[in-house]
Amino acid sequence: MSLQYQCPLCNTSLAKHGATLRCSNNHSFDFAKEGYVNLLPVQQKNSKQPGDSLEMVQARRAFLERGFYGFLQRALSNIISELNPNLLIDLGCGEGFYTHAVAANTQAAVYGVDISKSAVKYAAKRYPNCHFSVASISTAPFKQKAADALLSVFAPLFDQELARLAAPGATLIVASPGPWHLKELKEYIYADVAKHTEIDTPNGFEKAAQTLITEHVTLNFSDIKNLIMMTPFAWKFRPEHWAALEEKGEHNVTLSFYITQFTKIAL
């Protein structure tokens, strides 16, 4: 099988031999029984278990399975289907909620990469229609100009790496929070909730299109707890905030997302 991975230790091509990826310098990486490959060298780890914890992965999975972010999943899948790419990399794929939906709606070879082993293990076990790897998206284990489409959903953007991975004319699709995303929940911890702004255009790309999609949903306390646990501001919720949320029970919550498309500038 021809895969687009490159060795994270020496940046040479990796070839598949049975259940192992090996480069010309004899660095080898075994596929796990779930189907993913770990391409995160020890020196790139910032902790013993980098990325989202198992608890965070489980909370996100439980929330996403309720379908509240289905409208974002469908929007991304439809955009990418219309682009009709040959190879797409989902940078920061988590447990594969968006990755597998994209793969099911396109003929492209779809790769998902995330630094969280817990997330990738879950994704690979559940979605065999994608190639999953554990790796850092700041130094992704793929060949230069490998992708004609890149996807980033709520993940950090590393301009230099995005430009390296993208072929000339490639499309980068970024999902980021809309102006009042989760406003009602943020009011518990912020006296003045600020609007989310549009993301900046990464170096080496130009902005091609943008849409804003919004839905208002009613969530019970269990849904709210899982939603908060999968956000960056979860650590700001103190016991009194949780108590107030539970006492109120159901909440009407704004879900809002920018979907921005950028085109790689041909140099």
Long-range contacts (C-beta under 8 A, 24 or more apart in sequence): 3-131, 4-87, 4-109, 4-111, 4-142, 4-143, 4-146, 4-147, 5-37, 5-39, 5-133, 5-141, 5-142, 5-143, 6-141, 6-142, 6-143, 7-141, 8-39, 8-40, 8-41, 8-44, 8-135, 8-139, 8-141, 9-41, 13-143, 14-141, 32-121, 32-124, 34-121, 34-124, 34-125, 35-124, 35-125, 35-128, 35-132, 36-120, 36-121, 36-123, 36-124, 36-132, 36-133, 36-134, 37-132, 37-133, 37-134, 38-117, 38-133, 38-134, 38-135, 39-133, 39-134, 39-135, 39-141, 40-115, 40-117, 40-134, 40-135, 40-136, 44-135, 44-136, 44-139, 49-117, 49-118, 50-115, 50-116, 50-136, 51-114, 51-115, 51-116, 51-117, 51-118, 51-119, 52-94, 52-114, 52-116, 52-118, 52-119, 53-116, 53-118, 54-118, 55-229, 56-229, 56-230, 57-94, 57-95, 57-116, 57-118, 57-119, 57-122, 59-225, 59-226, 59-229, 59-230, 60-94, 60-95, 60-97, 60-226, 60-229, 60-230, 61-95, 61-97, 61-122, 62-226, 63-223, 63-226, 63-227, 63-230, 64-95, 64-97, 66-223, 68-215, 68-217, 68-219, 68-223, 68-227, 68-255, 69-97, 69-255, 71-213, 71-215, 71-255, 72-98, 72-153, 72-175, 72-213, 72-255, 72-257, 72-259, 73-97, 73-98, 73-101, 74-101, 75-211, 75-213, 75-257, 75-259, 76-101, 76-102, 76-151, 76-153, 76-173, 76-175, 76-259, 77-101, 77-102, 77-104, 77-105, 77-106, 78-105, 79-173, 79-259, 79-261, 80-105, 80-106, 80-108, 80-149, 80-151, 80-173, 81-105, 81-106, 83-149, 83-171, 84-108, 85-147, 85-148, 85-149, 85-170, 85-171, 86-148, 87-111, 87-146, 87-147, 87-148, 87-149, 88-147, 88-148, 88-149, 88-150, 88-151, 89-113, 89-140, 89-142, 89-146, 89-147, 89-149, 89-150, 89-151, 89-165, 90-130, 90-151, 90-152, 90-153, 91-137, 91-140, 91-150, 91-151, 91-152, 91-155, 91-162, 92-137, 92-152, 92-153, 92-154, 92-155, 92-156, 93-119, 93-120, 93-123, 93-132, 94-119, 94-123, 94-153, 95-119, 95-120, 95-122, 95-123, 95-126, 96-122, 96-123, 96-124, 96-126, 96-127, 96-130, 96-132, 98-151, 98-153, 98-175, 99-123, 99-127, 99-130, 99-132, 99-151, 100-126, 100-127, 100-129, 100-130, 102-151, 103-127, 103-129, 103-130, 104-129, 108-149, 111-142, 113-137, 113-140, 113-141, 113-142, 137-161, 140-165, 149-173, 157-199, 157-202, 159-202, 159-203, 159-204, 160-203, 162-202, 162-204, 162-205, 163-202, 163-203, 163-204, 163-205, 163-264, 166-204, 166-205, 166-264, 167-264, 168-264, 168-266, 168-267, 169-263, 169-264, 169-266, 170-263, 170-264, 171-208, 171-261, 171-262, 171-263, 171-264, 172-202, 172-205, 172-261, 172-262, 172-263, 172-264, 173-259, 173-260, 173-261, 174-199, 174-258, 174-259, 174-260, 174-261, 174-262, 175-257, 175-258, 175-259, 176-257, 176-258, 176-260, 177-256, 177-257, 177-258, 178-212, 178-213, 178-214, 178-256, 178-257, 178-258, 179-212, 179-256, 180-254, 180-256, 181-254, 181-255, 181-256, 181-257, 182-227, 182-231, 182-253, 182-254, 182-255, 183-254, 184-251, 184-252, 184-253, 184-254, 185-224, 185-227, 185-228, 185-245, 185-251, 185-253, 186-233, 188-237, 188-241, 188-244, 188-245, 189-233, 189-236, 189-237, 189-241, 196-258, 198-258, 198-260, 199-258, 199-260, 201-262, 202-262, 204-264, 204-265, 204-267, 205-262, 205-263, 205-264, 205-265, 206-262, 206-263, 206-265, 207-260, 207-261, 207-262, 208-261, 208-262, 208-263, 209-260, 209-261, 210-258, 210-259, 210-260, 210-261, 211-258, 211-259, 212-256, 212-257, 212-258, 212-259, 213-256, 213-257, 213-259, 214-254, 214-255, 214-256, 214-257, 215-255, 215-256, 216-252, 216-253, 216-254, 216-255, 217-252, 217-253, 217-255, 218-250, 218-251, 218-252, 218-253, 219-250, 219-251, 219-253, 220-249, 220-250, 221-245, 221-246, 221-249, 221-250, 224-251, 224-253, 227-253
